[in-house]
Amino acid sequence: MSFYRDDEKIIESSDIERLREIEDEIIDLANEAFDIIDDTSEESRSKAYWFGEVCSAMNGERYPESQCSLRNVTDTLEEYAEEEEEDDDDDDD
């Protein structure tokens, strides 16, 4: 069941869990790709550019001030879902 607040969809906990799995999978794949080019002439350039960008987009470690990584988005959606569940619990009382 999906919840809505102010006409915005609040996703289910299973969807939040899947987003976290996707984040992990993308980071794992980036690491695998980087391992393949490790010790080649492209290692330092790749590390400085695409590898860092991919990982930062997933977890915000490289640019934590941006607050727009997949982890930030997932955390925010999770907070909304928890608030909605609390509101539903309060309505049931």
N, C-alpha and C positions, 0 to 999 in steps of 0.2 A: 504494500500500500504506500503510495506517495502522499506526502503532506504538502500543503501550500500555505504560505504566509504572505500577505499583501500581494497576491497573484503570482508569487514566485514559487517555483517547485522546490520542495525540500525533499531530498532523496532519502531512500531507505538505508538502513545500516548495512545491508548486504551490498548495496551499491558503493557505499563508502569503503567497505572492506575491499571490494574489487578495485577501486581507484588506488588503494594502497598497494595492492598486488601488482597493478600495472606499473606504478612508480618503481617498485623493486625490479620488475622484469626489464624495464627500459634501462635502468642503471646496470643491471647484470649484462645486458646486451652491449651497452657502451663499453663496459669493462672488457668484455670478450673481444670486441672489435679493437680496442686499444691494445690488448695483449697480442693480437695478431700483428700489429704494426710496431710493437715494442722492438727496440734495437734496430730500427730501420732509419733511413734518412728523414722520414716524415714524422718520427716520434715527437720531437720537440714542438714542431708546428701544430700537430694534432692535439697535443696536450694543452698548448696555449690557446687553441681556438675551439674546435668543435667538441672535444671531450669535456672541457670545463663548462661549456655552454649547455650541453645536454644534461650533465649532472646538476648544474645550478637550476635549470628549468624544472627539474624533478624535485629537488630538495632544498633549494635556496642557499646552499652552503657557500657558493662563490660570491653571491650578491644578496646577502640576507636582508638588506634594507629595501629591496625591491618588493618584497611581500607578495609576489605573484608567482610563486612556484606551484607545482601541482600539490605539494604537501600543504602549502598555505591555503590553497583553495579547498582541499579536502578537509583540513582542520576546521575551516569556517563553515563548510556545509555540515560537518558533524556537530558543531556547536548549535547551528540552526535546528537540526533534527532533534538534538537533546532538549532544546528549549521548547520545541513543539510537543515533544512527548511529555514534558513536565506540565505544559499548559493543558494537555489532554487529561493528564492525571488529576490536575486541580479541578477540571470541569466535571470529572466523575465523582468527586467528593460531595 
